[in-house]
Amino acid sequence: MDTVPPFIFIFGRYGPHLRARVLRRQRNYAAQVAAAEKLRAEGIYAGLLFVVGEERDSLGAKVANEQPPGSRFLVNGEPTENHIATASKGALRVELIAEGKMAHSAYPELGESAIDKLLTALERLAR
């Protein structure tokens, strides 16, 4: 859960204990499981969703988003220093494709550099 590759899965319930790769995550998961167990004991339905791939491709979140909605509320277990958070960071991934025209090195003026086009695009992004 929430680990970098190779996604070694060592989170689990071992008797009364929970184990995770990172201590902060252990406390987070333990608190969520304890809260869900308490709610269910009081007859309140609660579900938990733990996803993988945050550092890479967010595959766990993508698969979860394909499921039909089934809850009115979501509590995100990310640390917020006890402040209410209404959003979380995201990532925008793009693929830039530049096409050029090859030319002989003796006649570079007959060509068109795809690299120059990409450099121009990267400069604009950097600004």
C-alpha positions as CSV (number, residue, x, y, z in Angstrom):
1,M,0.0,0.0,0.0
2,D,1.3,3.4,-1.0
3,T,4.8,2.1,-1.6
4,V,7.2,2.5,-4.4
5,P,8.0,-0.4,-6.7
6,P,8.4,-3.4,-6.4
7,F,5.1,-3.2,-4.4
8,I,6.2,-5.6,-1.7
9,F,2.9,-6.4,0.1
10,I,3.5,-6.8,3.9
11,F,0.4,-5.0,5.2
12,G,-1.8,-7.5,6.9
13,R,-3.6,-8.5,10.0
14,Y,-1.7,-10.8,12.3
15,G,-3.9,-11.6,15.2
16,P,-4.5,-8.2,16.9
17,H,-1.7,-6.5,15.0
18,L,-1.5,-4.7,11.7
19,R,1.7,-4.5,9.7
20,A,2.8,-2.1,7.0
21,R,6.0,-0.9,5.5
22,V,6.0,2.6,7.0
23,L,5.1,3.3,10.6
24,R,3.0,6.3,9.7
25,R,0.9,4.0,7.4
26,Q,0.6,1.4,10.2
27,R,-1.1,4.0,12.5
28,N,-3.2,5.2,9.6
29,Y,-4.5,1.8,8.6
30,A,-5.0,0.7,12.2
31,A,-7.0,3.8,12.9
32,Q,-9.2,3.2,9.9
33,V,-9.8,-0.5,10.6
34,A,-10.6,0.3,14.3
35,A,-13.0,3.1,13.3
36,A,-14.7,0.8,10.7
37,E,-15.0,-2.0,13.3
38,K,-16.5,0.3,15.8
39,L,-19.1,1.7,13.3
40,R,-20.1,-1.8,12.3
41,A,-20.5,-2.9,15.9
42,E,-23.0,0.0,16.2
43,G,-24.8,-1.2,13.1
44,I,-23.4,1.4,10.8
45,Y,-22.2,0.1,7.4
46,A,-18.6,1.3,6.7
47,G,-16.2,0.1,4.0
48,L,-12.5,0.5,3.5
49,L,-10.7,1.0,0.3
50,F,-6.9,0.8,0.1
51,V,-5.3,1.3,-3.3
52,V,-1.9,0.8,-4.8
53,G,0.1,2.6,-7.5
54,E,0.2,6.2,-6.0
55,E,3.8,6.7,-6.9
56,R,3.6,5.3,-10.3
57,D,0.3,5.1,-12.3
58,S,-2.5,5.3,-9.8
59,L,-3.8,2.0,-11.1
60,G,-5.6,1.2,-7.8
61,A,-7.5,4.5,-7.9
62,K,-8.3,4.1,-11.6
63,V,-9.8,0.6,-11.0
64,A,-11.7,1.9,-8.0
65,N,-13.1,4.7,-10.1
66,E,-14.5,2.2,-12.6
67,Q,-16.7,0.7,-9.8
68,P,-20.2,2.1,-9.3
69,P,-20.5,4.7,-6.6
70,G,-21.7,3.3,-3.4
71,S,-21.0,5.8,-0.7
72,R,-22.0,9.4,0.2
73,F,-18.7,10.2,2.0
74,L,-15.1,9.4,1.6
75,V,-12.4,9.9,4.2
76,N,-8.9,10.1,2.7
77,G,-6.3,8.7,5.0
78,E,-3.5,11.1,3.9
79,P,-1.9,13.1,6.7
80,T,-3.4,16.6,6.9
81,E,-2.0,17.8,10.3
82,N,-5.6,17.5,11.7
83,H,-6.9,20.1,9.2
84,I,-9.9,19.3,6.9
85,A,-8.7,18.7,3.4
86,T,-11.1,18.9,0.5
87,A,-8.8,17.9,-2.3
88,S,-5.4,16.2,-2.8
89,K,-2.5,16.7,-5.1
90,G,-2.6,15.1,-8.5
91,A,-0.5,14.6,-11.5
92,L,-0.9,15.6,-15.1
93,R,1.0,13.4,-17.5
94,V,1.3,14.4,-21.2
95,E,3.1,13.0,-24.1
96,L,4.8,15.5,-26.4
97,I,5.4,14.4,-30.0
98,A,7.4,16.5,-32.4
99,E,7.9,15.6,-36.0
100,G,10.8,16.8,-38.1
101,K,12.4,16.1,-41.4
102,M,15.7,14.3,-41.8
103,A,18.4,15.9,-43.8
104,H,22.0,15.1,-44.6
105,S,24.5,16.8,-42.3
106,A,26.1,18.5,-45.3
107,Y,22.7,20.2,-46.0
108,P,21.0,20.7,-42.5
109,E,19.0,23.7,-43.9
110,L,16.9,21.1,-45.8
111,G,15.8,19.5,-42.6
112,E,13.6,20.4,-39.8
113,S,14.7,19.6,-36.2
114,A,12.1,17.8,-34.0
115,I,14.5,18.4,-31.1
116,D,14.3,22.2,-31.6
117,K,10.6,22.0,-31.5
118,L,10.6,20.0,-28.3
119,L,13.1,22.4,-26.7
120,T,10.8,25.3,-27.5
121,A,7.8,23.5,-26.0
122,L,9.8,22.6,-22.8
123,E,10.9,26.3,-22.5
124,R,7.3,27.3,-22.6
125,L,6.3,24.7,-20.0
126,A,9.1,25.9,-17.7
127,R,7.9,29.5,-17.9
